[in-house]
Amino acid sequence: MAEQNNGWTRRDFLTTGGAVVGAGTLLGWPLHSLAFRPDIVNPLAHYPARDWEKIYRDQYRYDSMFDWVCSPNDTHACRVLAYVRNGILTRMGTQYNYQNYSDLYGNKASPNWNPRQCAKGYTFHRIVYGPYRLKHPIVRKGWKEWADDGFPELTPENKSKYKFDSRGSDVHLKIDWASVLKYIAKGYVAIAKRYSGEEGAKRLRAQGYPEEMIAETGGAGTRTFKMRGGMGLLG
Ligand code: SF4
């Protein structure tokens, strides 16, 4: 039985291949130029133009490199190497040395963690130079109004008023760095006050937090902070 591959039989292939070779010969293709040259022992040594090899190797040249820590919302915090050429980040890499350092308690990772970073870390320079990179802080309009009103309790009415139940329909406002840092500080103070002590524990209980988590705060509202959205995004 004839072999099948993508609907082709061996016979189809041989018939068509023979027709192509035959046509090439009829059209005068210099097939003889593919013949073996006994006078050239090493074809690479006789290659007429090898400048392309220099360009090929040169594309990986770099002027300097530095380590940075990738820490988006996935919390892995991988160490990534960045290569710089002419003042531009051209590519990312890895050091393969996760086994060489430890945490404060002396715990070390095994070499199996190398290379640790994912494709996102390896292509982060595209985000740095990308057209959608956020280059200044922004704050959600409803969140800012809530902060300006002194962070009132988020009752169902207030959730609607400040759009905590419809963030996607809200807009973000550009804000300067000094102001955004003040807003962040004010938010932290409000959280710390609201969730500290027995009153804070009661609130957490009412919100459905399990007793183990509430006990873990040790009565300090500061331990309920949830950092959200890097790059100066509030809301
Ligand atoms: S390199 Fe990937 S896994 Fe590591 S922190 Fe960045 S995004 Fe997360």
Residues whose N, C-alpha, C, O or C-beta is under 5 A from the ligand:
A	BS01	SF4	C70 S71 P72 D74 H76 A77 C78 Q117 C118 K120 G121
